[in-house]
């Protein structure tokens, strides 16, 4: 059993509160991604769990046992941080082998373990090299291999693919979930790459200014962001955000876009007559004929092919810009007058003053009936 629980954690540096009364539960075998901008407190949280630094308030439980005052080497935690922390006098092989050496594993087990993880991370050819002879990407993979090789019950990964080239990063996004699942570790994975967060996390905790703003599955975070800030962080191209004031008629709740009444099925009653921001994901918009009911007139300003998709910039009658994304090879319009249709069910409404999503019931999701 290697569940992880943080209870009311507070960490301050002088007058600055870096983590503010933070509570979090990670289930046994779960991969939780910590996602957020630089300075959100993600790395500090990892260092607290690892035992590198101590909290000012709160408790850290691993497998149900209070580890708050337990030294780092006795916590059963594997770590891979951004700064690599490799021993300069040791080869890559020796660096990776240190957790197995500490367990007094046999030489055969050590060689087999190191070779296996090095093959996965494609660093088998540099195992004899010392850190000074490695590229930053190779150093990062060596640090990741060292964290993985001992199969620790809790694994802390601080943006371990940051310095890896694009091709290998893509491959690792596919390989890492299987590797982590095979090891059965409870994982906290830090990243600033939303695609990585979506690919690797069973759940995502979105952090900002030392607190968790939203916690949920990747699909929940993407489709039901708690606020405008989170909606902007997920998606490429970024979400379209337009000021609106929803109204009601006989057909239901609607907003005005390009002088057209666009009805929003299932929109919350609380939005009526309120200064709001509507969020429209670019992939939920599509070009239609002008005769289509609810078609929104726009002018196409530019079109950008991006391999698997085409992104089109259009302008509404009132001069507001909207991005439209469609798969490559599908019909669209590259210039002149055009019309758009909105997938009303996917539209998001945010309060203009607070930025919070209207109708959002729970910012922090529940797992197994317990607040996570």
WOKANOR-V233601 format. One record per pair of residues at least 6 apart in sequence whose ideal C-beta (glycine too) atoms are under 8 Angstrom apart, sorted by the first residue. I is the first residue (numbers start at 0). J is the second residue. Records with the same first field share a line. If there is no record, write none. Layout:
I = J, J
This chain:
0 = 27, 62, 63
1 = 27, 28, 61, 62, 75, 152, 153, 184, 185
2 = 24, 25, 26, 27, 60, 61, 62, 63, 185
3 = 23, 24, 25, 48, 59, 60, 61, 153, 185, 187
4 = 23, 24, 25, 58, 59, 60, 61, 63
5 = 21, 22, 23, 24, 44, 47, 48, 57, 58, 59, 60
6 = 22, 57, 58, 59, 60
7 = 20, 21, 22, 56, 57, 58
8 = 18, 20, 21, 22, 44, 47, 54, 56, 57, 58, 59
9 = 16, 18, 19, 20, 21, 54, 55, 56, 57
10 = 16, 17, 18, 40, 43, 47, 52, 54, 55, 209
11 = 17, 55
16 = 209
17 = 40, 43, 209
18 = 40, 43, 44, 47, 54, 209, 210
19 = 208, 209, 210
20 = 56, 57, 210
21 = 40, 44, 57, 209, 210, 211
22 = 57, 370
23 = 31, 204, 211, 214, 371
24 = 366, 369, 370, 371
25 = 31, 185, 186, 187
26 = 185, 366, 367
27 = 185
28 = 180, 183, 184, 185
29 = 185, 186, 201, 202
30 = 176, 179, 186, 188, 199, 200, 201
31 = 186, 187, 188, 200, 201, 202, 203, 204
32 = 187, 188, 189, 190, 195, 196, 199, 200, 202, 203, 204
33 = 41, 44, 45, 187, 188, 189, 190, 204, 206
34 = 41, 189, 190, 191, 193, 196, 200, 203, 204, 205, 206, 232
35 = 41, 191, 205, 206, 207, 212, 232
36 = 191, 207, 232
37 = 191
38 = 208
39 = 206, 207, 208, 209
40 = 206, 208, 209
41 = 157, 189, 206
42 = 80, 81, 157, 189
43 = 52
44 = 187, 206
45 = 78, 80, 155, 157, 187, 189
46 = 52
47 = 53, 54, 59
48 = 59, 61, 74, 76, 153, 155, 187
49 = 71, 74, 76, 78, 155
50 = 66, 69, 70, 71, 74, 76
51 = 71
53 = 67, 68
54 = 67
57 = 67
58 = 65, 67
59 = 65, 66, 67
60 = 66
61 = 74, 75, 76, 152, 153
62 = 152
66 = 74
72 = 101
74 = 153
75 = 151, 152, 153
76 = 151, 152, 153, 154, 155
77 = 98, 145, 146, 147, 149, 151, 153, 154, 155, 184
78 = 146, 154, 155, 157
79 = 139, 142, 143, 145, 146, 147, 155, 156, 157, 159
80 = 142, 155, 157
81 = 157, 158, 161
83 = 130, 138, 139, 141, 142
84 = 142
85 = 91, 94, 130, 138, 141, 142, 145
86 = 93, 94, 97, 130
87 = 129, 130, 131
88 = 129
89 = 97, 129, 130
90 = 126, 127, 128, 129
91 = 117, 122, 125, 126, 127, 128, 129, 130, 133, 137, 141
92 = 113, 117, 126, 127
94 = 130, 141, 142, 145
95 = 113, 116, 117, 126, 141, 144, 145, 148
96 = 109, 112, 113, 148
97 = 145
98 = 145, 148, 149, 151
99 = 108, 109, 112, 113, 148, 149
100 = 109
101 = 149
102 = 149
104 = 112
112 = 148, 149
113 = 126, 144, 148
114 = 123, 126
116 = 144, 147, 148
117 = 123, 126, 144
119 = 174, 178
120 = 140, 143, 144, 171
121 = 140, 167
122 = 137, 140, 141, 144
125 = 132, 133, 137, 141
128 = 137
130 = 138, 141
133 = 141
135 = 162
136 = 162, 163, 164, 167
138 = 162
139 = 159, 160, 161, 162, 163
140 = 159, 163
142 = 159
143 = 156, 159
146 = 154, 155, 156, 159
147 = 154, 178, 182
150 = 182, 183, 184
151 = 184
152 = 184, 185
153 = 184, 185, 186, 187
154 = 179, 182, 184, 185, 186, 187
155 = 186, 187
156 = 186, 187, 188, 189
157 = 189
158 = 189, 190, 191
159 = 188
160 = 167, 168, 171, 172, 190, 192, 195
163 = 171
168 = 195
172 = 194, 195, 198, 199
173 = 198
175 = 199
176 = 198, 199
179 = 186
188 = 199, 200
190 = 196, 199
193 = 232, 233, 234, 235
194 = 235
196 = 203, 217
197 = 203, 217, 221, 233
200 = 217
201 = 216
202 = 214, 215, 216, 217, 364, 366, 371
203 = 213, 214, 215, 216, 217, 220
204 = 211, 213, 214
205 = 211, 212, 213, 214, 220, 225, 229, 232
206 = 212
207 = 228
211 = 363
212 = 225, 226, 228, 229, 362
213 = 220, 224, 225, 226, 229, 362, 363
214 = 362, 363, 364, 371
215 = 223, 364
216 = 364
219 = 364
220 = 229, 233
221 = 233, 234
222 = 345
223 = 347, 356, 359
224 = 230, 233, 278, 347, 356
225 = 355, 356, 359, 362
226 = 349, 353, 354, 355, 356
227 = 240, 276, 278, 349, 354
228 = 354
230 = 238, 240, 278, 347, 349, 356
231 = 237, 238, 240
234 = 280, 281
236 = 281, 310, 322, 324
237 = 281, 322
238 = 278, 279, 280, 281, 347
239 = 278, 279, 280, 281, 284, 321, 322
240 = 276, 277, 278, 349
241 = 256, 276, 277, 279, 319, 321
242 = 274, 275, 276, 351
243 = 254, 255, 256, 275, 276, 277, 348
244 = 254, 272, 273, 274, 275
245 = 252, 253, 254, 263, 266, 270, 271, 272, 273, 275, 348
246 = 252, 253, 254, 271, 272
247 = 253, 271
248 = 260
250 = 262
251 = 262, 263, 264, 266
252 = 262, 263, 266, 268, 270, 271
253 = 260, 261, 262, 263
254 = 260, 261, 263, 275, 277
255 = 261
256 = 277, 295, 315, 341
257 = 295, 296, 297, 315, 316, 317
258 = 296, 316, 317
259 = 293, 294, 295, 296
260 = 293
261 = 293, 295, 341, 343
262 = 293, 343
263 = 343, 346, 348
264 = 343, 344
265 = 344
266 = 346, 348
267 = 348, 357, 358
269 = 357, 358
270 = 348, 357, 358
273 = 350, 351, 357
274 = 350, 351, 352
275 = 348, 349, 350, 351, 357
276 = 348, 349, 350, 351, 354
277 = 346, 347, 348, 349
278 = 346, 347, 348, 349
279 = 321, 341, 345, 346, 347
280 = 345
281 = 310, 321, 322, 323, 324
282 = 324, 325
283 = 341, 342, 345, 346
284 = 321, 323, 324, 339, 340, 341, 342
285 = 323, 325, 339, 340, 342
286 = 323, 325, 330, 331, 332, 337, 338, 339, 340
287 = 294, 338, 339, 340
288 = 294, 338
289 = 296, 338
291 = 338, 340
293 = 340, 341
294 = 338, 339, 340
295 = 315, 338, 339, 340, 341
296 = 315, 316, 336, 337, 338
297 = 313, 314, 315, 316, 321, 336, 337, 338, 339
298 = 313, 314, 335, 336, 337
299 = 311, 312, 313, 332, 333, 334, 335, 336, 337
300 = 312, 313, 314, 320
301 = 311, 312
302 = 309, 310, 311, 312, 331, 333, 334
303 = 309, 310, 311, 312
304 = 327
306 = 327
307 = 326, 327
308 = 324, 325, 326, 327
309 = 324, 325, 326, 327, 329, 331
310 = 322, 323, 324
311 = 322, 323, 324, 325, 331, 332, 333
312 = 320, 321, 322, 323
313 = 320, 321, 322, 323, 337, 339
314 = 320, 321
315 = 321
321 = 339
323 = 331, 339
325 = 331
347 = 356
348 = 356, 357, 358
349 = 355, 356, 357
350 = 356, 357
363 = 370, 371
364 = 371
365 = 371
